[in-house]
């Protein structure tokens, strides 16, 4: 998993997804790869690439291979909430799980990316917006929204 850590630290999520895909293929040929640790990283990289369709395909392969872990379920719940555009649920799912050391920087980046997307989307969609909606879009308290955090 040294390569995974290197790619995560470099924030090269496209290469990370490609690496995970390669490792998944290698595992089919009998390599001793811990897919239970790899799949959450793979799903997170798909989310970071805004490629939820690929995340769906990865999820199907996870189910077919019977590789199920709480962390896989947790990151999939984030992807599901994103697909449904349920941003309060996205933040709740991200915050309510104890992520592994590999996943912590990915989860932090997912949050940062979503908030950045909201900063772009809100002024283009709304002429006025309630504080409660802003809170939901940014996954923060109303006080933090008012302080601009």
Number of C-alpha atoms within 10 A of each C-alpha: 10 7 11 20 15 12 16 19 13 11 16 15 22 14 15 23 22 14 17 22 16 11 19 20 12 13 14 10 9 8 11 10 14 13 19 16 17 19 25 27 26 27 26 27 28 23 24 22 17 15 14 19 13 17 21 17 12 20 20 12 14 17 11 10 10 10 15 14 14 13 19 21 13 18 25 21 17 24 24 17 18 19 14 11 12 14 21 18 18 25 22 14 17 20 14 9 12 12 18 12 9 17 19 13 16 22 22 12 15 22 19 13 16 19 16 12 13 16 14 11 12 15 11 9 9 9 7 8 11 8 14 12 13 18 18 17 22 23 21 15 15 16 11 12 15 11 8 7 9
